[in-house]
Amino acid sequence: MPDVTARVFVRLLPWTSPDGKPCFLAGDGTGYVSRMADRIEEEQLGSADDLIDEARQLLAARAWTPGELHLLAVELTATLADVRRVARSRGGRLAALGTGRADDGR
């Protein structure tokens, strides 16, 4: 008999569909896809840390080209979008647990 006390949550995943739409997972947060999503989120956050360090070094040198600044802006924008997705996903899970505020949709 299934456990009727198990809670099911809907989680925003750290990737999109091929046509750019958000992907969601319904479950208890312990399955294979949840663990894979956790690993990808950690990789995205680690990449953000690395990019912040690179940006600080590039900007501190004060000898950048317009192309370097453009590439930095592109990479920072993509990484910020990943970090925002992680924050929304984790915030949504906290809200579902009753330990945080719900996402306001921004």
Contacts in CASP RR format, 6 or more apart in sequence:
PFRMAT RR
TARGET T0000
AUTHOR 0000-0000-0000
METHOD contacts of the structure
MODEL  1
MPDVTARVFVRLLPWTSPDGKPCFLAGDGTGYVSRMADRIEEEQLGSADD
LIDEARQLLAARAWTPGELHLLAVELTATLADVRRVARSRGGRLAALGTG
RADDGR
6 28 0 8 1.000
7 28 0 8 1.000
7 96 0 8 1.000
8 26 0 8 1.000
8 27 0 8 1.000
8 28 0 8 1.000
9 26 0 8 1.000
9 27 0 8 1.000
9 28 0 8 1.000
9 29 0 8 1.000
9 93 0 8 1.000
9 96 0 8 1.000
9 97 0 8 1.000
10 24 0 8 1.000
10 25 0 8 1.000
10 26 0 8 1.000
10 27 0 8 1.000
10 96 0 8 1.000
11 24 0 8 1.000
11 25 0 8 1.000
11 26 0 8 1.000
11 27 0 8 1.000
11 29 0 8 1.000
11 34 0 8 1.000
11 37 0 8 1.000
11 89 0 8 1.000
11 92 0 8 1.000
11 93 0 8 1.000
12 22 0 8 1.000
12 23 0 8 1.000
12 24 0 8 1.000
12 85 0 8 1.000
12 88 0 8 1.000
12 89 0 8 1.000
12 92 0 8 1.000
13 22 0 8 1.000
13 23 0 8 1.000
13 24 0 8 1.000
13 25 0 8 1.000
13 33 0 8 1.000
13 37 0 8 1.000
13 89 0 8 1.000
14 37 0 8 1.000
14 40 0 8 1.000
14 41 0 8 1.000
14 44 0 8 1.000
14 82 0 8 1.000
14 85 0 8 1.000
14 86 0 8 1.000
14 89 0 8 1.000
15 23 0 8 1.000
15 40 0 8 1.000
16 22 0 8 1.000
16 23 0 8 1.000
17 23 0 8 1.000
25 33 0 8 1.000
25 34 0 8 1.000
25 37 0 8 1.000
27 34 0 8 1.000
37 89 0 8 1.000
41 86 0 8 1.000
41 89 0 8 1.000
41 90 0 8 1.000
44 79 0 8 1.000
44 82 0 8 1.000
44 83 0 8 1.000
44 85 0 8 1.000
44 86 0 8 1.000
45 83 0 8 1.000
45 86 0 8 1.000
47 79 0 8 1.000
47 82 0 8 1.000
48 79 0 8 1.000
48 80 0 8 1.000
48 82 0 8 1.000
48 83 0 8 1.000
51 75 0 8 1.000
51 76 0 8 1.000
51 79 0 8 1.000
54 72 0 8 1.000
55 72 0 8 1.000
55 76 0 8 1.000
58 64 0 8 1.000
58 68 0 8 1.000
58 72 0 8 1.000
64 72 0 8 1.000
88 103 0 8 1.000
88 105 0 8 1.000
91 100 0 8 1.000
91 101 0 8 1.000
91 103 0 8 1.000
92 102 0 8 1.000
92 103 0 8 1.000
94 100 0 8 1.000
94 101 0 8 1.000
95 101 0 8 1.000
95 102 0 8 1.000
95 103 0 8 1.000
END
